[in-house]
Amino acid sequence: MTLREIEEEADDRHSRAVVDLAGRVAALILTTGGSCADATAAGLQVCHRYGLASVHVDATFASVIVSHHRGLERDANTVLRTASVRAPDYARLTELQRLLDRLPHLEIGEARSEFNQVLTGSRRYRRWVMTAAAAILGVGVAIVLGGGWAEIALACFTTAAVDLALHATTRRGLPQFFGQITGAAIPTVVAVAVMALAKSGVDEVADISPSIVVAAGIVALLAGLSVVNAAQDAIDGFLITAGARIFNVAVMTLGIVLGILVVLWGGDLLGLPAYLNPSAPVSANLLRTAVGAALIALGFALGSHTRLSALAWSTGLGVLSWLAYVGAQGLGLGAGSAAGVAATVAAFAAQAVSARARMASVGLITAGVVPLLPGSMVYRGLYGIVRADSLFDGGPALLELLGAGAVAIGIAMGVSLGTWVGRGTTGRRGQRSRFQRKALHHAAVTED
C-alpha cells in the first residue's frame, strides 16, 4: 500500500513548510536521545497534522529524509537533515514532545515559531554540573563494585577528569575515537601510580583496588547505551541504523582499550607495574548496590539535562530496575534474562510516572536502565581479545562479548515490551502511539 499512486493538492509553500518542520523535528529527536522509531513517528505526525498524506520519513543513524510525493505532474518536496552530533538533552526532548501534543491547536506558522524556541533555548545546566554528574556516576560505579572510601574518592576524581578531557578534545575538533583514548588513559595512569606506590612500600595505598578505579573511569566512557540503542533499532526494524550503531560502539570501545594498553606499555618501559585485571566483582551487599545504582541513575540523568523535578523519579527508577535485576537473578535467571525483566519493570513504571514527572518517558527509561548496561562486560571482552596471545586464548573474552550482547538485547526487549504494556494499561495509547506503529511499518519497508 505504500507504493500506491496519490495525487496531492497541497500548494508548494505549505508543503515545503510542513516537510521542513517534520525534518527538523525528527533530527532534533535523534540528537537529543530519541530512537529512530521516535524520530520517524514525529515526522509522520507533523505531516499528518497539516494535511500531507503521501509522505515518507526515513530516519537513520546520521540523517533524516522527509519526502512529500505529490503525483506525476509535480516534483516531490524533499528535505535532508543531518543528525551527526548526539548529546542527550531530555529537558529539550520533553519540550519538543509537548509541542507535538499541542499540534492540533497550532497553525503551521505557530508550530514553526515554537519549534525555533525549543531549538534555540539554552541548555539547562552549566558545564561544571556535567562534570559533577560524571563524578556522581563514577562514585556509584565504585560503590556497586564494593570499593572503599579511597576507591570512591579516586573514582570521583578520575571520572571528573575524564569528563573534562572529553569536553576539551571535543571543543578542539579531535575525533571522538582519540577522545576515548585520552579519557581511558586518565584512570589507567591513576591505577598504575597506585600500583607503583604500593610496590614501593606506601602502606596508605596498599588496600586500594586499581581495577575499581579503572572500571569507574571506563564506565563513563563506554558506549553501553549505544549497544542498547543498537539492539532497540534492530528490534524495531531499523537494521541499517542498528548495524551502524554496533560498528560505532565497537570502534569507540577499541579506542578505550588502546588508551589502557598505551599507558600499561609505557609503565612497563619505565619498570612500573603494568598488569591490570579488568574483572571487578559486584558487591554482594544489596543495600550498598542499590545506593550505587541510585547514584549511577542520578549522575546519568543530571548529565542528560533532566529537569530537577524529575531527578528523583529517575533515581527511583534506577533503584527499582536494580532491585528487579537482583530479584530475577535470585530466581535463577541469567544476566540477559534478568536484565530484560528489570528493563520491562523500569519501562512500565516510566510510562506510569512520566506525566507526573513532566518528562519524556524515554529519559526516565534510560536513566532507569543505565545501572544494567553491559559496559564493563564489553570492556572485559575486548580487553581480553587484545591481550590474548592466540585465537584460542581469546575464548573467554568472546564469551564476555556474547554475554554483553545478551544483556543489551534483553534490555532492549524489556524496554519495548514494558513501554507497550505501560501505554495500554495506563491509558496512554493515543495519537503518538498510532504514528509509532506507522514508524515501525515504515522501518520494515525503508530499511529492506
HELIX and SHEET records of a PDB file:
HELIX    1   1 ASP A   12  THR A   31  1                                  20    
HELIX    2   2 CYS A   36  ARG A   49  1                                  14    
HELIX    3   3 TYR A   90  ASP A  101  1                                  12    
HELIX    4   4 LEU A  103  HIS A  105  5                                   3    
HELIX    5   5 ILE A  108  THR A  120  1                                  13    
HELIX    6   6 ARG A  127  VAL A  144  1                                  18    
HELIX    7   7 TRP A  149  ARG A  171  1                                  23    
HELIX    8   8 GLN A  176  LYS A  199  1                                  24    
HELIX    9   9 ASP A  203  VAL A  205  5                                   3    
HELIX   10  10 PRO A  210  VAL A  219  1                                  10    
HELIX   11  11 GLY A  224  ASP A  236  1                                  13    
HELIX   12  12 LEU A  239  LEU A  269  1                                  31    
HELIX   13  13 LEU A  286  GLY A  303  1                                  18    
HELIX   14  14 LEU A  308  GLY A  330  1                                  23    
HELIX   15  15 ALA A  335  ALA A  357  1                                  23    
HELIX   16  16 SER A  361  VAL A  369  1                                   9    
HELIX   17  17 VAL A  370  LEU A  372  5                                   3    
HELIX   18  18 GLY A  375  ARG A  387  1                                  13    
HELIX   19  19 PHE A  392  GLY A  394  5                                   3    
HELIX   20  20 GLY A  395  THR A  425  1                                  31    
HELIX   21  21 GLN A  431  THR A  446  1                                  16    
SHEET    1   A 3 VAL A  55  ALA A  59  0                                        
SHEET    2   A 3 SER A  63  HIS A  68 -1                                        
SHEET    3   A 3 ASN A  77  THR A  82 -1                                        
END                                                                             
